[in-house]
Structure formats: structure tokens, C-alpha cells
Amino acid sequence: MSHLFEHNGAKGQGYSQPAPVLPASEITLPSGLIRKALPRWPRLSEPEMVRHYTWLSKRNFGIDTGFYPLGSCTMKHNPRVNEVIAQIPGIADIHPHQPEHHLQGLLSIFHEMQYMLEVCAGMDQVTLQPVAGAQGEFTAVRCIQEYFRLRGEVQRTKVIVPDSAHGTNPASAAMCGFEIVEIPSRTDGRIDLDALRAVADDTIAVMMITNPNTLGLFEEDILEASSIVHGVGGQMYYDGANFNAILGITSPGLMGFDAVHFNLHKTFSQPHGGGGPGSGPIGVKEHLAQFLPGPLVGKRAAAGDELDAAVDENWYHWYQPTHSIGKVQQWHGNAGAIIRCWAYYRRYGRGLRTMSEHAVLNANYLRHAIHKATKEAGVDSLVVDGAEAKVAKHEFTLSLAPAKEAHGISAMDVAKGLLDMGYMAPTVYFPLVVPECMMVEPTETESKDTLDTFATHFAEVLQVDAETLHAAPVTTPVRRVDEVYAARNLCLRHPYDEE
Ligand SMILES: Cc1ncc(COP(=O)(O)O)c(C=O)c1O
């Protein structure tokens, strides 16, 4: 037996529970909660358990096993030193319910993180509480909603999103009860200012947009867009999923935004995948700070008598913003993710700008390498850029529409073919505005050699015949799934119980 799913449910191995303290006759449970039969839990010995998890880990593809150019998800190397620091007992074993004087070290890290993110975003106050980008979006939009409610501007019931926006933007706004107003992009993929002007009025609460946008293009008209929205009294929200392109170069604050989220699990190298674990702190301008979820970490100004002054000046404490919308998580959210991010930024320091520059350089290098390799292989007519741009930012889009038309090869087929080549496939069919879209984001941590090899393999996949590609992948533990069926008929349990 190499894994749990092959286990025959044999009894008598593995961990034994201590006998209950109370005799069974003294335990009264509602009859509906009492088991009719013993559960068929596999009972594994330690070596079997180790084999099971090792077997599972080998079925997985991760950034540690291969190149992972998943556009918009920024899957970058997770430095191991971050793990070491996150596991220091003085950090890992502490609990926020301990008294403040036990927590000074941890609070000083959170305080520094708040400040560092404020500087990067050009914002006045950061909360570390949300645990995903999407939760950050929801939290910030709720703060803005509360801001308008206190001002009596309750007629602001709409949120503008461009048609290239990530799905979480309209979803977060809708969860707050806003009506979504989608505006079309220009043919070059950028924001259409005329379309924005046409919908901008005093019913608009927020415009949500990411820059560079989801096509990897910098929105050059962003200042004008901000002034249109501010002109009608609305607020600008920056979706920070694409921060990897601009860190230390520009900031949402400089672009006229009022609120922003970070994805620490993308830009700042916290491991992620499969929906978590994440961290999505938000930053806001001064006028929104009082609405943030609490507690925040503050640093007390000097107070008290002379003897206490030195201590007071460096005393970190929790505090509640005055008109807080309430909590979206406990305390500071996902502490482990924040510590890893802190370790990462401490190591880079001002070099964070170089990180973004290399991310942009790698994306542009790979884009050219793919075009060169497909040309040399004589298949360049099958793939075109998803958007016209001399320079992309940290990611770029390709369109496989010509391959589909010529040979019936879809973006999905190419993605599956790449799995057989040993890669994680780039993001497909997002953004929706690009037909047969493939979105590629190599990140700054990949070598020239990796990028060149991927480009060559990409061209090789385009030379494979359609029938073979329709059947791909053939080397992965799970072959091609019917994604619609899988999404509608979720099966999250091994059928072991039903045997
Ligand atoms: C552009 C964009 N916005 C928002 C999000 C949501 O972030 P999270 O997955 O952390 O909730 C993503 C996630 O991939 C994204 O790519």
C-alpha cells in the first residue's frame, strides 16, 4: 500500500484514542447525533502515513517542481529564509490575546509592515487584516460605502469596472450591495475615457481598476480617469494584484487612487495556490482611515513621566479606528503570511524596485523569445499578441485565435500540451476581451535559460497535430477533465465511504 486510498480499512494499526473519562452510559447525546455504525477510517501506521503524504505531494505541480507562468497570479519563488523567520518561536508561538507587553516584538513587525505598505502604495493607513485580495476588495469597498453613508451620499449605488477587470472586482462590489456598471475597453485594451465619462455621475461610488491592467498594459490615462471619477465625487480603487510591475517605480497614490489592496501571496513571495493561504492588506487615504477594520497597530507618542518616556515612545499597541466597519478577520489576519512578507521586504529593502524592473524585463524577454521561437519553427502565424504594445509590463497576453481557425487548436489545447512538456500552463481565457487568450507571467525569479527553454517548448507544442493536442495531457495524474461538469458536480471526497 502506498497511500490511504488503497487502504482496506484494516483495524488495529496507527494511533489509539485514550479511553473516554466518562463511561458511555453517562454521556447523553441527542439520538440523531449518535453513529449507527463505526466510521471506516483507515488506521495507518507512521510509515504508511508518511508514504501517503509523500505520494500526494508527488502528484502536485508547484513552483518548486517547475516553471509556473500563471498570468495574474504571480507565482514567484518562495525564499526559504522567509520560512525560517516565520518559525522563530518568539514569533510563531505567540498569541494576540497575550498582554501587549508580551507582544512588543510582533507588534513592531506589524507596525513596520503597515508603514512599508503605506509607502509602497502612497496611502496614509494600512490594515493587515484581510486574508485574500478579494477580501481586501470587499473590505475597502465597504469602507468607502460607510464613508458615503456618513456624508449622507446614499444615492451613490454604482461601481464602475472595465470589461477587462478580474471577476473578483464586480463580485466584491456586488457583495456590498452595489450595482455594477461595466465599461468597454478601447480596441488597444486600455480604458476608454469617453465610455467612462458617459457613465460618470453622482450615482457613482467607486471605480475599481488594476494598473497595469489585466492585459499587462500600463493605463497611461489613469490620471485623467481618476480626475473624471473624482470630478463626480466618486472614489478610485486600485486592485493591487499587479503590483509586481510597479513597486518602487510609481504608486497608486501618485495615480490618484483612494484605496488599494495588496496580494502579499503574489507580490511579496508568500506561498499560495489552490485558494490560499493568503493575505490581502488594504491601504487607504486619510479620509477613509477611520472606517478600517480594527484593531490596527499604533506606536504611542511619548507620554507619562520622564522615566517612562523612553519606553512610551517605543510602545506598540492595538487600537480601534473610530468608525470601523467591524472585523473581516481576527486581529491582524494571517500572521504567518505577514511575517514572510516582512522577511522578504527586509531582505530586498530599496531593491524592491529592481524586483519589479526584472519582472517587467523577464515578461518582455519571454514575449519576444516566444515570437522568435515560433517564427524559427514556422508556426508564428498561429499565435499573435493579445494586445498591441511595444512594451508589456510584468505579464502579457497571447491569442491562439489563428491556431483555432487554421487547425482547431484552442488556447486550452495548447495549455494542456504545455502540461505534458512539464510546465504549469499559463492562465487561459482571461481576460475575456482577448479571443483564445493565454496570459503569461514569468516573474523576476526565472533565469534566461528557463525562459528560452519554455519559448522553444511553446513553439514545439504548436507543431503538434490537433488530434494529439485534443487528447493532452497524457502524462499528468489527472487527464483532461470536463470543467463545466467538474464545477457543477463538485466531488470533494474519495468514494471510499460509499464502497
Ligand atoms: C487582477 C486580480 N485581482 C484580484 C484578484 C483576487 O486576489 P485573491 O486571489 O488574493 O483573492 C486576482 C487573483 O488572481 C487578480 O488576478
Ligand as a Chemical Component Dictionary entry (heavy atoms), coordinates in Angstrom:
data_LIG
# 
_chem_comp.id                   LIG 
_chem_comp.type                 NON-POLYMER 
_chem_comp.pdbx_formal_charge   0 
_chem_comp.three_letter_code    LIG 
# 
loop_
_chem_comp_atom.comp_id 
_chem_comp_atom.atom_id 
_chem_comp_atom.alt_atom_id 
_chem_comp_atom.type_symbol 
_chem_comp_atom.charge 
_chem_comp_atom.model_Cartn_x 
_chem_comp_atom.model_Cartn_y 
_chem_comp_atom.model_Cartn_z 
_chem_comp_atom.pdbx_ordinal 
LIG C1 C1 C 0 -6.326 41.147 -11.146 1  
LIG C2 C2 C 0 -6.732 40.381 -9.907  2  
LIG N1 N1 N 0 -7.488 40.990 -8.972  3  
LIG C3 C3 C 0 -7.868 40.364 -7.833  4  
LIG C4 C4 C 0 -7.508 39.059 -7.581  5  
LIG C5 C5 C 0 -8.010 38.395 -6.318  6  
LIG O1 O1 O 0 -6.978 38.068 -5.442  7  
LIG P1 P1 P 0 -7.073 36.812 -4.434  8  
LIG O2 O2 O 0 -6.928 35.591 -5.263  9  
LIG O3 O3 O 0 -5.953 37.025 -3.477  10 
LIG O4 O4 O 0 -8.417 36.888 -3.769  11 
LIG C6 C6 C 0 -6.727 38.370 -8.528  12 
LIG C7 C7 C 0 -6.337 36.953 -8.288  13 
LIG O5 O5 O 0 -5.728 36.293 -9.080  14 
LIG C8 C8 C 0 -6.323 39.047 -9.705  15 
LIG O6 O6 O 0 -5.549 38.441 -10.619 16 
# 
loop_
_chem_comp_bond.comp_id 
_chem_comp_bond.atom_id_1 
_chem_comp_bond.atom_id_2 
_chem_comp_bond.value_order 
_chem_comp_bond.pdbx_ordinal 
LIG C1 C2 SING 1  
LIG C2 N1 SING 2  
LIG C2 C8 DOUB 3  
LIG N1 C3 DOUB 4  
LIG C3 C4 SING 5  
LIG C4 C5 SING 6  
LIG C4 C6 DOUB 7  
LIG C5 O1 SING 8  
LIG O1 P1 SING 9  
LIG P1 O2 DOUB 10 
LIG P1 O3 SING 11 
LIG P1 O4 SING 12 
LIG C6 C7 SING 13 
LIG C6 C8 SING 14 
LIG C7 O5 DOUB 15 
LIG C8 O6 SING 16 
# 
